[in-house]
Amino acid sequence: MIVYNKTKEDFSNDILTNDIGNIITSHILEKTGNKVSPNEIRSFENSLSYMERVVSDPTIPEDCGISIEYHLPQTSKRVDFIITGKDGDQENVIIIELKQWQHADITSKDGIVKTRFQFGESETSHPSYQAWSYAALLTSFNATVDEESIALYPCAYLHNYVPDNNITNEFYSYYIDKAPVFLKPDAIKLREFIKKYIKQGDDSNIMFRIDNGKIKPTKSLADSLKSMIKGNKEFIMIDDQKVVYETALQLALQSHEKNKNVLIVEGGPGTGKSVVAINLLVELNRRGKMSQYVTKTSAPRDVYFEKLKGQKRMTELKSLFVGSGTFINAPENVINTLIIDEAHRLTEKTGFLKRGDNQIKEILNSSLSSVFFIDENQRVSVDDYGETYVIEELAKELGITVHKQKLESQFRCNGSDGYLAWVDHILQIKETANYDLNSIDYEFDFQVFDNPKKLQEAIYEKNEINNKARLVAGYCWKWDSKKKPSAYDFKEDEFGFNMRWNMTDYGGKWIIDPNSVSEIGCIHTAQGLEVDYVGVIIGNDLIVRDGEVLVNPSERDSGDRTVFGWKKGIKENPDYWKPLLKTIIKNTYRTLMTRGMKGCYIYCSDPETSNYFKQAISPKQ
């Protein structure tokens, strides 16, 4: 999405108004509905004035294009400054990452520096890495760039930075070669860099064509797994993903029996937790550091086994991807690194028989290093035990050093962190500024259906494209087909169709099997995985009355283990159980509604609840 796009001449005129900060923020508000902080306004005023001086050379054409705050497709990332033009017949795009930094320190991590931000020092990706990764993402996602041979030239401009041997250190040369970094005295060098590629103006609307061009099919983790296991880089890690990956890698390599470490990584849906986890698994094992990928639920492992079939022997795969109850009797420090995905789903004991001591403690004891990827807003069972504070307390008891980081870079739901914030707001999980979808400029297809048959038909139609659309539901309907395979769990008299829960025929492979669209998924086979379009049937366990989102666990089927013991719990300890049940049921639908990368369609069995959602997505005025 283009926030600001003008010619160089018009950009210079906007600078001369001495109001460029407010001009840009008004464009952002108009395009996205988002307000900009005073600090960001000052940043625009400062950095853009420097850029205007750089481009104010008569040999840089007045009609070249200037784009500011361009939103990269499929992500929540924005490119600071773009110049478009031509060199003969060749169309060129210069991507410039602007920084107001005055100092940075070298780290021992690939592509990572440390610098001071508003709230203190922290590690971040090197500006050259950042600019290069944005250019690589644009190439990966945008078919127009590839098909029309548009050349991208990334660089970084740190206009306040006095040269030292840190930001330009040889350690970062690989990325600086890909995206040159220009410092305080380098304005003329940056100008020459621009002039090298922008010799004629932009008379072909390059950025408009890119912005409105075809988006390449989004790679899913499952589809890319085979290549990743071979060591290929299928996903470009950006910003905080790169920081987390390099931190986890360093901790894993330096851990030993007298220096054990645990890294807790918090991140919401689509922030790249699983991508970072798989990349880490591959790299550590490549370096001879025995590592395993751990999940509580079997569905992700089943999908990975199916995708990797024929690449490695099943015994080898089952030693790479394991369940969270694997470590009950494991010796201490037997594994270099355990990588726990969906760590919020860990339980204290293992299985129905409640075996073992404590899953988290068993994981910590058996590994020298461990990485817990966690989203506490995806706890969907009363038995879910994996909370940040629990991991911290157990690690400290065992004398293990605790490190914490966050993932915020958004990929799922077409990069619309606004949509995800809206889901949190509309389910009243937490209050956000995204109170309706009118305030969000998003490329995400959200619809409310009055008729479940129409919902089914819409998902079937989307599934015809590439087998990446599925129906899911809250566990409010009996699993009759478990004991009687010919029975239907979703019956025609209620839904207009006959369908079954997916657990019998397809199990954990339901989300990828080419025939499984005919069955309805649940939280256990959908969590941790993704499709392009998800259809969600919301049962009467979640209803809205007079604008308040309420939960009713009695509407859950009696066979649902995720709220097992709730009646006794409410009777004996209502202050604990009532908020817990509200969290579990809301999180279930939050998780289901964020499985789709391109769209989410819902049907609510309760009419007032359906109207509540409709009111939040009324057409833009």
Protein Blocks (a to p, Z undefined) as FASTA:
>chain_A
ZZbdcdfklmmmmmmnopmmmmmmmmmmmmnopacdfklmmmmmmmmmmmmmmmmcfklc
fkbccdehiacehiabdcfbacdddehjaccdddddddfbfbdcddfbehiacdddfkoc
cddddfklmmmmmmmmmmmmmmklmmnopacddddddfkbccdfklmgmklmmmmmmmcc
ddfklmmmmmmmmmmmmmbccfkommlmmmmmccdddddfklmmmmmmnopafbccehjl
mmmmmmmmmmmmmgcfklccdddddddehilmmmmmmmmmmmmmmnopacddddfblklm
mmmmmmmgojacfklmmmmpccfklmmmgcehkbfbdcdehkllpcfbecjkogajblml
mmmmmpmbdcddddfklccbfklmbdfklmmmmmmmnopacdddddfbdfbgnhpaklmm
mmmmmnomaccfblbfklpccdddcdddfblklmmmmmmmmmmmnopaccddddfbccfk
lmmmmbcfbdfklnopacddfklmnmmmlmmomklmmpccdfklmgopacfbdcddddfk
bcceehiacddfklpcfklmklgoklmmmmmmmmlmmmmmmmmmmmmmmmmmmmpfkbcc
dddfblklmmmmmmmmgccZZ
